Amino acid sequence: MRTVVELLAPVGSKEALVAALESGADAVYLGGKMFGARHYAPNFTDEELAEAVRLAHLRGISVYVTVNTLVDNGEMPLLIDYLRYLYTIGVDAIIVQDIGVACIAKTVVPHLPIHASTQMTVHNLAGVQFLAEHGFTRAVLARELSLDDIAYICRHAPIEIETFIHGALCICYSGQCLMSSLIGGRSGNRGRCAQPCRLPYTLVDKEGRNILEGRDAGEYLLSPKDLKTIEHIPRLIEAGVVSLKIEGRMKRPEYVAVVVDTYRRAIDAYLANKTNFTVSTQDHKDLAQIFNRDFTTAYLFGKEGRFMMSDRRPNNRGVRIGRVIDYSPREKTAVIRLDEPLALGDMVEFWVKVGGRVCTNVTALKLQGQDVPEAPAGRAVAIPVPSPVRPGDRVFKTFDAKLMERARAFFNTGAPLRRIAVDAEVDVGEGRPLTITFTDVDGFRGAAATNFIAERAIKRPLTAETVKKQLERLGTTVFALRNLICRIEGEVMVPLSEINEARRKAVEALEQARLSRYRRPDLSPRSITLEELCPPDKAASAKAKTELIVNVDTLEKLEAALVAGADWVLYGGETYNHRSITADEYRQAVELTRYHGRKIILNTPRLVKEWQIPGLRKELELFTEICPDGISVGNLGSLHIARQICPLPLHADFSFNIYNSAAVCFLTEQGVASLTLSPELNFDQIEKIAGWGSAALECIVHGYLPLMVSEYCVVGSFIGALHTGNCNQACLRGEYWLRDRMNEKFAVATDQFCRMHILNAKELNMLPHVMKFIQLGIDRIRIEAKTGDPAYVQRITQLYRQLLDFGEDHPLLIKGDFSTVEHADITRGHYFRGVL
């Protein structure tokens, strides 16, 4: 039976599916071969998906399928067919990132529930309310929220709330990371993240000096520890979270088995006895042993700063089991003083002071000179080690043979471990068939009768014991016989083969009865096209001239942009100088823009957590009063609130990840007058979007694009003593960069909300290709100018202004030589290459 809270398990393979089903999951989430955000997991073919759904549904376990990547126009026919298939095989919900995909799903498969992926960056109640209004049944909250925020959202949410409870963390807000995409062309939003956050970086100043040298810091400055909340399960349940989600579709099935089993027992223990909840030391050890980068509670109870980071190691570190006390180079044997048990078949890793790591399988164990299969904690044990280690080196167990054996028992036995109890009734008498009726614990029934008509027995009459023996042979089915009522009238004979066949048919009927609760209305046999779903706006194809907009965060830069010829300015939101923009400055910005006869959009923060909502409302009321030409919003919650407060035109920024025409049409229907297309689109994809919807389309053409936005601040964490609860704001005392292994430097900016923005090392520059945007009918091209001084803003704005004005007659285009206005460290973004 389902508990009051759902334990949701990750499934990346068929073995992991069985592990999740057998270890106690209430629901699983998995992906097919298309449109899933874990492209590098094995995932499931269409046939395997159907079988996975059947296996889960027989057990009463829900299946959610990830359709949580951005989808372009060219992929829409495949998407529509895929959604119809998922509906037909009975998946319980789809998990979606792309608002355009959600819009299509509501039309194509209206009875298929939709869950908002954490990739939608839902981080406030207003965002949840927006989703509820548009047919979503569940929201997976961003992992940056505090427990208080989660509880507040749960109390007021009109739909279900799901949160992560265990597994890997992203350092950037999910759905807002462009680092893997812009550096290597592998987009996290398309399921192919290369995990640049797990690579080494050096924090440097303007002169390139390592400012963490001598500060006891590792080099994996963007690599967070893994989330673990098992001791806080009671608080999450009481907060009102409906679904507790484990991360790990890329993990092996043993990981799924151990983590699900451990959390299953913790949840059940709390629900059975809320006053005496404890987690055993062994359970903590098992969670660490199966995989860990060390553990954190992330932002549930505040910002942990450097203590949230696994800065010395980005991958599994295992469990520390002791230290080396001696090493024999001749015998290549190390003696270890054990803090934890060690056994044959285990794998260990030595963290040596010189030379990195030494790994070995434990192929022999000697305790006081005697070979032993295992050694307990507290003893000194000798094991073969191929490379030199030194006394004092720490030893970690990275593979525990016994734990892995226990984990594999969940999925490699070939027969179910968790079975559904059934009661059986058997009725037989001379002259009629033997009938079998199975009734399971949920009340579902399945019955069948033998083809054979019972005859008077001559030698060995049928007995209840014989019937029971045949009915207990349920083999690899999910059922187990609990009680039997056997009514045998007279001394009769029925062949055992007939009884077995009737049992098989009764089981089959019971399975069908259990699966019948998942049936939905049939779909129309006729499919539908993107053009039918979102008809192109014919009026929108008659575009006016392409205009120039510049995004700035100071009045000085704003004036520089206006003087240089910007048609529009985008002003406000996050600043990269850590200071807030005052109401008076917003008024001056509007007045200054009006003085120059241009237009202005006032920006709101890209991210707005609950503590910022009152400030956002106040800001929107101010904007309504001073009446700019538009208001930019960066998330669903801000859009929801802005629509309630402001009568002004709204702009949806690039953080909405607008990747297809369906998303354009949807946002247009929500009153959005203009929008910035995803920086991950190429020219061919943009061409297919242009002309859809009446909203003005904008593309970013120049500037240092933000690759990450994070609640974690590397400067505050390692220099500002953020972990003490009182950051000394070191970010205000200098400029900082993260330098990678290729010697590229990524600027680190902190905004007025103490969030960190990591900017691309290369400047986006589309000067030679301005005419392409004009030819495509793009309404506005945008310069990102929050970095750089007013002189830079004026120079770059002037160049684009002249190119727009002169077009093909511009001297730079005539000569075909932009070397005089471009530096070497630039990028064309994705406009030509696109993303995987």
C-alpha positions, 0 to 999 in steps of 0.5 A, a space after each residue: 500500500 502507498 504511504 502518505 508520502 511518496 519515495 521516488 527512486 531514480 532509474 537509469 537501467 533495467 537493473 536499476 528499475 528492479 532494484 527500485 521496485 524491490 527495495 521499496 520505492 513508491 514511484 520511479 522516474 526514468 527516461 526513454 531514448 529521447 528528450 531526457 535530461 540524462 542522455 548518457 544513462 542507458 535509459 529505455 527503448 519504447 518496448 522497455 518503457 512499456 514493460 517497465 510501466 507494466 512491472 511497476 503498475 502490477 506493484 501499484 508503483 507509479 512511473 514518471 517519464 522524463 521529457 525534460 529537455 528543451 525541444 526545437 521545432 524540428 523535433 516536434 513531430 517526434 515529440 508529439 508521437 512520443 507523448 502519444 506513446 507514453 500516454 498509451 502505455 500508461 505512464 503516470 506523469 511526464 516530467 517537463 522543463 520546456 514550457 512549450 513541451 508542456 503546452 503541446 502535451 496539454 493539447 495532444 495528451 490532455 489526460 496525462 499529468 505533467 510535473 514541472 522538472 527542477 530544470 524549470 527553476 521553480 523557487 517560489 510560491 508564485 511560480 507554483 501557482 502559475 504552474 497550477 493555473 496551467 495544468 501542472 499537477 506537481 512542481 519539483 522545487 529548486 534545490 536552493 530552497 530552505 526548509 522554511 521556504 519549502 514548508 511555506 510553499 507546501 502550505 499554500 501550494 494548490 498542487 503537489 510539491 516534490 523535493 530532492 532528499 539525496 544525491 548529487 547537487 548542481 552548483 548552478 540553479 538547475 535549468 540556468 546553467 550554460 557552462 557546459 553548453 557554451 564551453 564545450 557545446 554539450 548542453 545540460 538543458 539538452 541532457 548532455 551536461 559535461 559537468 564542468 563544475 567537477 573540474 579544477 579551478 583556481 581563484 585568481 585576482 586581477 594580476 592572476 595570483 592564486 588568492 587561495 594559496 595557503 588558505 587550506 582550500 582544494 582546487 574543485 571550487 565548484 564541486 558540491 558535496 552530495 545531498 543527504 537528508 535522512 535524519 531530517 525526513 520527519 521535518 520534510 514530511 511534516 513540511 508537507 512534501 508529497 514526494 521525496 526524490 532521490 537523485 541518481 539516474 546515472 548511478 549503478 543499480 546497487 546505489 539505487 538499492 541501498 539508498 532506496 532501502 535505507 530511506 524506505 525504512 527511515 520513512 516507515 519508521 517515522 510514520 510508525 513511531 513519530 516520537 522516537 525516530 532515529 537513524 542507525 549508525 550503520 545506515 549512515 555508513 551504508 549511504 556513505 559507502 555506496 557513494 559520497 562526495 561527503 555530505 551536506 544538507 545544501 541550503 535547507 538550514 542556511 548557507 554552509 559556504 565552503 562546508 557545502 563543497 567537496 573542493 578536494 575531490 569531485 568524485 566518490 571518496 568512499 569511507 575512511 577506514 584507517 591510516 597506514 602505520 607501515 609499508 614494506 617496499 620489498 613485499 609491497 605490503 601496507 599495514 593499516 590500523 583499521 577504524 572500520 572492518 575490511 574484507 577480501 573483495 573490498 577496494 581501497 584507496 590511499 590518499 598519499 601525501 605525494 603522488 595523489 591516490 593509490 588504489 587496490 583490490 583487497 586480494 589478501 588479508 593478514 592479521 598477526 601473520 595469518 590469512 583471514 577473510 576479514 578483519 574487524 575495526 581496531 586491529 592492524 591488518 596487512 594487505 598487498 599494495 602495488 605502489 608505495 604509500 607512507 605511514 600516516 596516509 589515510 585509507 578509504 574503502 571505495 567498494 564494500 564487497 558485502 554491501 554490494 552483495 546485499 545490494 545485488 540481492 535486490 535485483 539479481 535473484 530472478 524472482 520478486 522479493 516484495 510480493 503481493 499477498 493473495 487469498 485464494 478460493 478453490 471450488 470443485 465438485 464432481 461434474 463441474 470444473 475446478 475454479 480458482 479465485 485470487 483476491 489480493 490485499 488491494 481487493 482486486 480479483 482474478 478467476 479461472 476454471 479448468 477445462 477439465 470437468 472433475 470426475 469421481 476419483 478411483 485411486 487418489 482423490 484431490 486434497 486441499 494440501 495438493 491444491 495448496 501445493 499447486 497454488 503456491 507455485 507462483 514463481 516469478 509473479 509478484 504474488 504470494 499465497 497467504 490464505 486458501 479456502 478450498 471447497 472440495 465436494 466428494 472424492 474427485 480427481 482433477 489433473 495437476 496440469 489442469 490446476 496449474 493452467 487454471 492457476 496461470 489464467 487466474 494470475 493473468 486475470 488478477 494482473 489485468 485487474 490490477 492494471 485496469 485502474 491505470 487505463 485512460 480514455 483512448 486518444 483520437 487516431 489522428 495526430 496533430 502538427 505543430 502548425 495546428 497547435 500554434 498557427 504562425 501569426 501572419 501579421 507578425 511576419 511583416 516586421 519593422 526594422 531590427 532595433 538595438 537594445 543594451 542591457 546595463 546596470 548603472 545610469 552612466 552605462 545607460 546614458 552611454 548606450 543612449 548617446 551611442 544610438 541604442 533604440 532601447 535600454 534594459 535597466 535593473 535587475 541584478 547588478 554586477 557591482 553588488 549594489 541595489 538600484 534605488 527607486 530614484 535611480 529607476 526614475 532617473 533612468 526612465 526620464 533620461 531615456 525619454 529625454 533621448 526619445 528612446 524606449 526603456 524596459 525595467 528589469 526584475 531579478 532573475 531569481 526571486 526567493 520568498 524573502 524577496 517577494 515583498 521587494 519585488 511587489 514594491 518594485 513592480 508598483 514603482 514601475 507601474 507608477 513611473 511607466 517604462 515601456 516594458 518590464 522584464 521578468 526572469 522566472 515564472 513566479 515573477 511573471 505570475 506576480 507582474 501580470 497581477 500588478 502591472 498593466 505594462 507590456 512584459 518581456 520574458 528574458 533568456 532565463 525562460 529558455 525559449 527554444 521553440 515556437 510553442 513556447 513563444 506562443 504560450 508566453 504570448 498568450 500570457 501577455 508577454 509582448 517581447 522575449 529573448 530567445 535561448 542563447 543555445 539556438 542556432 540560426 537555422 533554429 531561429 529561422 524556424 521560430 521567427 514569424 510565430 506569435 505576435 511577441 517581438 523576438 530578441 537575440 543576444 549578440 554581444 557581451 560576456 554571457 552568464 554561464 552560472 548563477 548560484 546561491 553559493 559564492 566562491 569568494 564569500 565561501 573561501 575568503 569571506 568566512 561565509 560559513 561563520 554566518 557573517 560574510 565579510 564581503 570580500 567581493 567588494 574589495 577586488 575583482 576575481 576570476 576562476 581560471 581553468 586548466 586551459 588557462 581561461 579566466 571566467 569572471 566572478 560577479 556577485 549581485 546585491 542578493 549575494 548570488 554569484 554569477 560566473 561569466 564566460 571567458 570569451 566575449 560573444 561578438 556577432 558584429 560581422 553577422 548583424 545582417 543575418 538577424 535582420 534577414 531573419 526578421 529578428 525585432 531586436 538584437 541585444 548587447 549585454 553590457 553589465 560588464 565593462 565601463 561606460 566607454 566600452 558600452 558606448 563603443 560597442 553600441 555605436 558599432 552595432 548602431 552603425 551596422 544596423 543603419 548602413 547595412 551591407 554598405 557599412 565599410 566593415 562589411 564591404 571590406 569583410 575585415 573586422 580585425 580592427 574592432 574585434 579582439 582575439 578572445 571572442 566567440 560566435 556562441 551557438 549561432 553557427 554550431 548549435 548544441 548537442 
